Amino acid sequence: MNEHSNLKRELPAGPAILEIEAVRFEGQGEMSLSMNQFSSTVGAGELVKVSLQRRHDPRDAASLLIGLHHPPAGSIRYAGQDWLGRDYTRHFQMRSQIGRVFAGSAWIHNLTVRENLWLSMSHHGLATRRIKVNVKRWVQRLAGPRGALVHQAMRKRPSSVEPSILQICQFVRAVCNQPRLLLLERPFRFLVDDLYDRFVTAIDDLRSKGTGVVWFAGDGADHELAFRGPIRHWPVVNDVLIGDGRATS
């Protein structure tokens, strides 16, 4: 059996983390994706790719998956639990296990980047010491030779940070809590080429520990990325997301 086949066996899909059943949805934005009787799952360790066109905005669809929007029909379950009702404590705990890299701005601009990171993680219950350790480890891993620039950027407000550095910080925020589900909205936008392998390896390592990943792709570098294991696809046809994609190499 060839090496590629061995790699594909390294990351088998585990139990479903995200279950979507017969969902109908229209996004609020003009360029949002919609769903019509959409059904699919995301398993532990699985990577699902949605190939976007330049005009598409994935934010509403990603927000739908984590209960920030509610579909008029169908159901969405995370770790076996739905997003319905007003049990905000339960929903808070569910979202504390989810990381997200946004396609657009998702920073509080009157805080520094460091304060943004601390606020996000302390909000979900991480102790200060743990936050410091996790941030340092992930900056070292993802930023490589740009680590000093990232640490400098953390003292600044987001609007004054160069986009490629700010994108590293956003990814650090998304993965610091070892998420069970990771939503990536054009995550490689703005990154410099020599960091691609670091990010791909980090995503694969999270998957090997059981993180399910939904990757809203559409960056120029997508064709250059080599993830371990199969990738499932949710195609987009006429701005409608289609479920039940098949695994490809």
Residue pairs with C-beta under 8 A, 6 or more apart in sequence:
4 249
7 228
7 229
8 228
8 229
8 230
8 249
9 229
10 208
10 228
10 229
11 45
11 46
11 47
11 204
11 207
11 208
11 228
11 229
11 230
12 45
12 229
13 43
13 44
13 45
13 46
14 43
14 44
14 45
14 46
14 210
15 43
15 44
16 41
16 42
16 43
16 44
17 42
17 43
17 44
17 78
17 79
17 180
17 181
17 212
18 41
18 42
18 65
18 76
18 77
18 78
18 181
18 212
18 214
19 41
19 75
19 76
19 77
19 80
20 38
20 39
20 40
20 41
20 65
20 74
20 75
20 76
20 243
21 39
21 74
21 75
21 76
21 77
22 37
22 38
22 39
22 73
22 74
22 75
23 35
23 37
23 38
23 39
23 64
23 71
23 73
23 74
23 75
23 76
24 35
24 36
24 37
24 38
24 71
24 72
24 73
24 74
25 34
25 35
25 38
25 61
25 64
25 69
25 71
25 72
25 74
26 32
26 34
27 33
27 34
27 57
27 60
27 61
27 64
27 69
28 60
28 69
29 57
29 59
29 60
31 55
31 56
31 57
32 56
32 57
32 59
32 60
32 61
33 50
33 56
33 57
33 58
33 60
33 61
33 236
33 239
33 240
33 241
34 239
34 240
34 241
35 61
35 64
35 71
35 74
35 240
35 241
35 243
36 240
37 74
38 74
38 241
38 242
38 243
39 74
39 243
39 244
40 48
40 234
40 243
40 244
40 245
42 48
42 181
42 212
42 213
42 214
43 212
44 180
44 210
44 211
44 212
45 207
45 208
45 209
45 210
45 211
45 212
45 229
46 207
46 212
46 213
46 232
47 203
47 207
47 213
47 215
47 227
47 229
47 230
47 231
47 232
48 212
48 213
48 214
48 215
48 231
48 232
48 233
48 234
48 245
49 215
49 217
49 231
49 232
49 233
49 234
50 58
50 61
50 214
50 215
50 216
50 217
50 233
50 234
50 236
50 241
51 217
51 218
51 222
51 233
51 235
51 236
52 58
52 186
52 216
52 217
52 218
52 236
53 218
53 236
54 218
56 218
56 236
56 239
57 103
57 104
58 103
58 185
58 186
58 216
59 102
59 103
59 104
59 185
60 69
61 216
61 241
62 100
62 183
62 185
62 214
62 216
63 69
64 70
64 71
64 76
65 76
65 78
65 183
65 214
66 78
66 83
66 94
66 95
66 98
66 100
66 181
66 183
67 76
67 78
67 83
67 91
67 94
67 95
70 83
70 84
75 82
76 82
76 83
78 94
78 98
78 181
79 94
79 97
79 180
81 90
81 94
83 91
83 94
92 124
95 124
96 124
96 125
96 177
97 177
97 179
97 180
97 181
98 179
98 180
98 181
98 182
98 183
99 173
99 174
99 175
99 176
99 177
99 179
99 181
99 182
99 183
100 106
100 174
100 182
100 183
100 184
100 185
101 167
101 170
101 171
101 174
101 182
101 183
101 184
101 185
101 187
102 170
102 185
103 185
103 186
103 189
103 216
104 185
105 158
106 170
107 113
107 116
107 158
107 166
108 115
108 116
108 119
109 157
109 158
109 159
110 157
111 119
111 157
112 154
112 155
112 156
112 157
113 153
113 154
113 155
113 156
113 157
113 158
113 161
113 166
113 169
114 154
114 155
116 158
116 173
117 131
117 135
117 154
117 169
117 172
117 173
117 176
118 128
118 131
120 173
121 131
121 134
121 173
121 176
121 177
122 128
122 131
124 177
126 134
126 176
126 177
131 176
134 176
134 177
135 172
135 176
138 171
138 172
138 175
138 176
138 202
139 147
139 150
139 151
139 168
139 172
140 147
141 198
141 202
142 168
142 171
142 172
142 195
142 198
142 199
142 202
143 149
143 150
143 168
143 195
144 194
144 195
144 198
146 165
146 168
146 192
146 195
149 162
149 165
150 165
150 168
150 169
150 172
153 161
153 162
153 165
153 166
153 169
154 169
158 166
161 169
163 190
164 190
164 191
164 192
166 190
167 187
167 189
167 190
167 191
168 191
168 195
171 187
171 199
174 182
174 184
175 182
175 202
175 206
178 206
178 209
178 211
179 206
179 211
180 210
180 211
180 212
181 211
181 212
181 213
181 214
182 203
182 206
182 211
182 212
182 213
182 214
183 213
183 214
183 216
184 203
184 213
184 214
184 215
184 216
185 216
186 216
186 217
186 218
186 219
187 199
187 215
187 219
188 196
188 199
188 219
188 221
188 222
188 225
189 219
191 199
191 221
193 221
196 221
196 224
196 225
200 225
200 226
200 227
203 213
203 227
204 227
204 228
204 229
206 213
207 213
207 228
207 229
230 247
230 248
230 249
231 247
231 248
231 249
232 245
232 246
232 247
232 248
233 245
233 246
233 248
234 241
234 242
234 243
234 245
235 241
235 242
235 245
236 242
